Amino acid sequence: MSPTATTIRQGQTKKRTPRRRAPWRILVGIATAGCAAALLLSIVSQYVSPATAPVAALLCLAFPIFFILGTIALAAGIVLRHKAWVAPLIALIVSLPALRAYCPFNLPHDLPAEADTLRVITFNTRNFGGHESGTDGRNFVAAYMLDAAADIVCFQEGATEVEFYQEHVEPLLAARYPYADILRKHGQSPMGIFSRWPIVDYETVTRSGTNLVRAYRIVRTAGDTLRVVNCHLSSIGLSDEQRELYSNAVRGYVVRGDEAGGARAVVRAFLRAARRRALMADTVAQYVEKHRGESLIVCGDLNATPVSYEVRRVKGGLTDCFRAAGNGIGRSFCRDAIVVRIDHMFCSDDWQPAQCRVTPVETYSDHFPLVATLVRHKP
């Protein structure tokens, strides 16, 4: 045989059979990309109004779950040396601002000497803790408001009975907070404000069902006016049975077949409330924009987590006090195994949040109070 017949010509190479990817690597890639996409979708959903796309509220609510899954996907991709790890890495980087809003960390610092400070509390009292009182006869909620030594206290879900305020609240708080406005209309969830300074004007910004938003104009000194917006956006309004089902689902219990109808009812109730909250948040945002340039505090029970359409709209161009001066998740709802912060406070740029925290005090309410100390910027 001729030598040239058995010699491979220069420049020629053998054709290689392409290697088939292992099925598990394909599944890892799909799962990793899916986790990244879900995380990005939850972040984008805060820019979508639940009034037009209610499912956006569910995606926002799931943000911490998707963030954890994204972290696991990144770790798995790196350990398994799978190229898909880049997708969750990008998603996690994009989600860092949302993570800081959800769970911030700030270094503590002392208040400046002789600073002009303002201490504000927002507190959903749940009927003033069901009217529960201590052995000293003081109502737990009212006693906390007094001992906290704030300048302004905004409360939601107050007591409905005039006699209760006259007997248990006003005698205790009148010296510290000589000015107050309490709305107790039939069919409305009672709400109000206690202040060290005169309340010269007030108005209802918006209402939906039993929930409403009120604004107050407070005069601290001559020429120094502060506008405070007290919010209570629509809640889900679950029955006790639905609350138990929701609580079990949060704990990870599997929904049984006979509970499926109840679970669907919980989801429908959540979506209906999300629509109402979105519309209320839009109205509050318009009100805040109308009073841009004024000294402004917006606070209350928004019934929405930090990563949500409602919080983003209400905040607008204001400063999130907890994000600027708080630490951790700041759980403000203390019932049904739900570890979230749904009570918020925002301030205009003439104030700098110096301290902000959720106080885990037992008052027989299903919320913890949110307390912020603000420092006035020097002109």
C-alpha positions in Angstrom: 0.0 0.0 0.0 1.3 3.4 -0.9 2.5 5.4 2.1 0.5 8.4 0.9 -2.7 6.3 1.3 -2.2 5.9 5.0 -0.9 9.3 5.7 -3.3 12.0 7.0 -2.8 15.1 4.9 -1.5 18.2 6.7 -4.3 20.4 8.1 -6.8 17.5 8.3 -8.2 16.5 11.8 -10.3 13.6 12.9 -14.0 14.4 13.5 -15.0 14.1 17.1 -18.3 12.8 18.3 -20.0 15.6 20.3 -20.3 14.8 24.0 -23.9 14.6 25.3 -24.6 16.7 28.4 -25.7 14.8 31.4 -29.4 15.2 32.1 -28.8 16.4 35.6 -26.7 19.3 34.3 -29.5 20.3 32.1 -31.9 20.2 35.0 -29.5 22.3 37.2 -29.2 24.9 34.4 -33.0 25.2 34.1 -33.5 25.4 37.9 -30.7 27.9 38.3 -32.1 30.2 35.5 -35.6 29.8 36.9 -34.6 31.0 40.4 -32.8 34.0 38.9 -35.8 34.8 36.7 -38.2 34.5 39.7 -36.1 36.8 41.8 -35.9 39.5 39.1 -39.6 39.1 38.5 -40.4 39.8 42.2 -38.3 43.0 42.1 -39.9 44.2 38.9 -43.3 43.5 40.3 -43.1 46.4 42.8 -43.4 48.7 39.7 -46.7 47.0 38.6 -49.9 48.1 40.2 -51.9 45.3 41.8 -55.0 47.3 40.7 -54.3 46.1 37.2 -52.2 42.9 37.8 -53.0 41.6 41.3 -50.6 38.7 40.9 -47.8 41.3 41.2 -48.6 41.6 44.9 -48.0 37.9 45.4 -44.6 38.1 43.6 -43.5 41.0 45.8 -44.6 39.1 48.9 -42.4 36.1 47.8 -39.3 38.3 47.5 -37.4 36.8 50.5 -38.2 33.3 49.3 -36.9 34.0 45.8 -33.8 35.7 47.3 -33.0 32.6 49.3 -33.6 30.3 46.3 -31.3 32.6 44.2 -28.6 32.3 46.8 -28.9 28.5 46.9 -28.9 28.4 43.0 -25.7 30.5 42.9 -23.9 28.3 45.4 -25.1 25.1 43.6 -23.9 26.5 40.3 -20.4 27.3 41.6 -20.0 24.0 43.4 -21.1 22.0 40.4 -19.1 24.2 38.1 -22.1 25.0 36.0 -22.0 28.0 33.7 -25.6 28.9 34.7 -24.3 30.3 38.1 -23.9 33.7 36.3 -27.7 34.1 36.1 -28.4 34.1 39.8 -25.3 36.2 40.5 -26.7 38.9 38.2 -30.1 38.6 39.8 -28.7 38.9 43.3 -26.6 41.9 42.5 -29.7 43.6 41.0 -31.7 42.7 44.1 -29.3 44.3 46.6 -31.2 47.6 46.9 -34.4 45.7 47.5 -32.6 43.6 50.1 -31.4 46.7 51.9 -35.0 48.0 52.0 -36.2 44.7 53.4 -33.4 44.0 55.9 -31.1 47.0 56.3 -28.0 47.3 58.6 -26.8 50.6 59.9 -24.1 51.6 62.3 -25.3 53.2 65.5 -24.4 56.8 66.2 -25.0 59.4 68.9 -27.4 62.3 68.4 -25.7 65.6 67.7 -25.5 67.9 70.7 -28.3 70.5 70.8 -29.9 69.1 67.7 -33.5 69.8 66.8 -35.0 66.4 67.2 -38.4 64.9 66.6 -39.5 61.5 68.0 -42.5 59.9 66.2 -44.3 56.6 66.9 -46.7 54.8 64.6 -48.7 52.0 66.2 -51.6 49.8 65.1 -53.1 49.2 68.6 -55.8 46.6 67.8 -58.5 48.2 69.9 -55.8 49.5 72.4 -54.7 45.9 73.0 -58.3 44.7 73.6 -58.6 47.2 76.5 -56.2 45.1 78.5 -54.6 46.8 81.5 -51.9 46.0 84.0 -52.1 45.5 87.7 -51.6 49.3 88.1 -54.8 49.8 86.2 -53.0 51.5 83.2 -54.0 50.3 79.8 -50.9 48.6 78.3 -51.0 50.6 75.0 -51.7 54.0 76.6 -48.9 53.3 79.2 -46.5 52.5 76.4 -47.3 55.7 74.6 -46.7 57.7 77.8 -43.5 55.9 78.7 -42.1 56.2 75.2 -41.9 60.0 75.6 -42.5 60.8 72.0 -43.5 64.1 70.4 -46.1 62.7 68.1 -48.0 59.4 68.2 -50.0 58.2 65.2 -52.2 55.2 65.9 -54.5 52.9 63.8 -57.3 50.5 64.9 -58.0 52.5 68.1 -60.9 51.9 70.5 -64.4 52.6 69.3 -65.9 53.7 72.7 -65.7 57.3 73.7 -65.9 56.3 77.3 -62.7 54.2 77.0 -60.7 57.3 75.9 -62.3 59.4 78.6 -61.5 56.9 81.4 -58.3 55.2 80.4 -56.5 57.2 77.7 -57.0 61.0 78.1 -56.3 61.1 81.9 -53.0 59.2 81.3 -51.8 61.0 78.2 -53.1 64.6 78.5 -50.1 66.0 80.3 -47.6 64.6 77.8 -49.8 65.0 74.7 -52.2 67.9 75.3 -53.4 67.9 71.6 -55.2 65.1 69.9 -57.5 64.2 67.1 -59.4 60.9 67.1 -61.7 59.8 64.4 -64.4 57.3 65.5 -67.0 57.3 62.7 -69.4 54.4 62.4 -68.1 51.9 59.8 -64.5 53.2 60.0 -61.6 51.7 61.8 -60.8 54.3 64.6 -57.5 56.2 64.1 -55.9 59.3 65.5 -52.9 61.3 66.6 -51.5 62.6 69.9 -49.2 65.6 69.8 -47.2 67.9 72.0 -48.0 70.7 69.7 -51.2 72.2 68.4 -53.0 70.4 65.6 -54.4 73.3 63.5 -55.9 71.4 60.6 -56.8 67.9 59.5 -58.4 66.1 56.5 -59.2 62.7 55.2 -56.9 61.9 52.3 -58.6 58.6 51.1 -60.7 55.8 52.4 -61.6 52.3 51.3 -64.0 50.2 53.3 -63.1 50.6 57.0 -59.6 51.8 56.2 -58.5 55.4 55.7 -55.7 57.9 55.6 -55.7 61.1 57.6 -53.4 64.2 57.3 -52.8 66.7 60.1 -51.0 70.0 60.1 -49.1 70.7 63.3 -47.5 73.9 64.4 -44.3 73.3 66.4 -43.4 77.0 66.7 -44.3 80.1 64.9 -43.3 79.6 61.2 -42.5 75.9 61.8 -45.3 73.7 60.5 -45.2 70.0 60.1 -47.6 67.9 58.1 -48.2 64.3 59.3 -50.0 61.7 57.2 -51.4 58.8 59.2 -52.0 55.7 57.0 -54.0 52.5 57.4 -54.2 50.8 54.1 -56.6 47.9 53.3 -55.9 44.7 55.2 -56.7 41.2 54.0 -59.6 40.9 56.5 -59.4 37.1 57.1 -61.6 35.2 59.3 -60.1 33.3 62.3 -60.3 30.0 60.3 -58.6 31.6 57.3 -55.9 33.1 59.6 -55.1 29.7 61.0 -54.9 28.2 57.5 -52.6 31.1 56.4 -50.5 30.7 59.5 -50.1 27.0 58.9 -49.1 27.6 55.3 -46.4 30.1 56.4 -45.0 27.5 58.8 -44.7 25.1 55.9 -47.6 22.7 56.6 -49.1 21.0 53.6 -52.7 22.0 52.8 -55.0 19.0 52.9 -57.5 18.3 50.2 -60.4 19.5 52.4 -58.6 22.8 53.0 -57.9 23.6 49.4 -61.1 25.7 49.1 -60.1 27.7 52.1 -56.6 28.3 50.7 -58.1 29.6 47.5 -60.4 31.9 49.5 -57.3 33.3 51.3 -55.6 34.0 48.0 -58.6 35.7 46.6 -59.0 37.8 49.8 -55.3 38.8 49.5 -55.7 39.8 45.9 -58.8 41.9 46.5 -57.1 43.7 49.4 -54.0 44.3 47.2 -56.2 46.1 44.6 -57.7 48.3 47.2 -54.3 49.1 48.8 -52.8 50.0 45.4 -55.5 52.6 44.8 -55.2 54.0 48.2 -51.4 54.2 47.8 -51.8 56.1 44.5 -54.0 58.7 46.2 -51.5 59.1 49.1 -48.7 59.5 46.6 -50.6 62.2 44.8 -51.2 64.0 48.1 -47.5 63.8 49.1 -46.6 65.2 45.7 -49.1 68.0 46.1 -47.3 69.0 49.3 -43.8 68.6 48.1 -41.5 71.1 49.7 -43.3 71.1 53.0 -41.9 69.4 56.2 -43.6 66.0 56.0 -43.9 62.8 57.9 -45.8 59.8 56.4 -46.3 56.8 58.6 -48.7 54.0 59.5 -49.8 50.5 58.8 -49.5 50.0 55.1 -50.2 46.2 55.3 -47.4 45.8 52.7 -43.8 44.6 52.9 -40.8 46.9 52.1 -40.6 45.4 48.6 -44.1 46.2 47.3 -45.9 48.6 45.0 -47.7 50.3 47.9 -44.5 51.1 49.9 -42.8 52.3 46.7 -45.7 54.6 45.8 -46.2 56.0 49.3 -42.5 56.6 49.8 -42.1 58.4 46.5 -39.2 60.9 47.0 -39.3 60.7 50.8 -36.7 59.0 53.0 -37.5 55.5 54.4 -36.6 56.0 58.1 -36.1 52.3 58.9 -33.9 51.8 55.8 -31.8 54.8 56.8 -31.5 54.2 60.5 -32.9 50.7 61.3 -31.5 47.2 61.5 -32.7 43.8 60.6 -36.1 42.8 59.3 -37.9 44.8 61.9 -40.9 42.5 62.4 -43.9 44.8 63.2 -46.7 42.2 62.7 -46.5 39.7 65.6 -49.2 37.2 64.8 -49.7 34.2 62.5 -46.0 33.3 62.3 -45.5 36.1 59.8 -42.1 37.7 60.1 -42.6 40.9 58.1 -42.5 44.7 58.5 -45.8 46.2 57.3 -45.6 49.4 59.4 -43.5 52.1 57.9 -42.4 55.7 58.3 -41.0 58.2 55.8 -39.8 61.8 56.1 -39.1 64.7 53.9 -35.5 65.7 53.2 -35.4 68.4 55.9 -35.2 65.6 58.4 -32.5 63.0 58.9 -33.4 59.7 60.5 -31.0 59.1 63.4 -32.7 56.1 65.1 -35.5 53.9 64.0 -36.6 50.6 65.4 -39.5 48.3 66.0 -40.1 47.9 69.8 -41.1 44.3 70.7 -43.2 45.4 73.6 -46.2 43.3 74.9 -49.3 45.4 74.7 -51.8 42.7 73.5 -51.9 44.2 70.1 -51.0 42.2 67.0 -48.5 44.9 66.0 -45.3 46.2 67.5 -44.8 50.0 67.5 -42.4 51.6 65.1 -40.4 54.4 66.7 -38.1 56.9 64.9 -36.0 59.8 66.1 -35.4 62.4 63.4 -32.9 65.3 63.4 -33.6 68.5 61.6 -31.2 69.5 58.9 -29.5 72.8 59.6 -30.4 75.4 56.8 
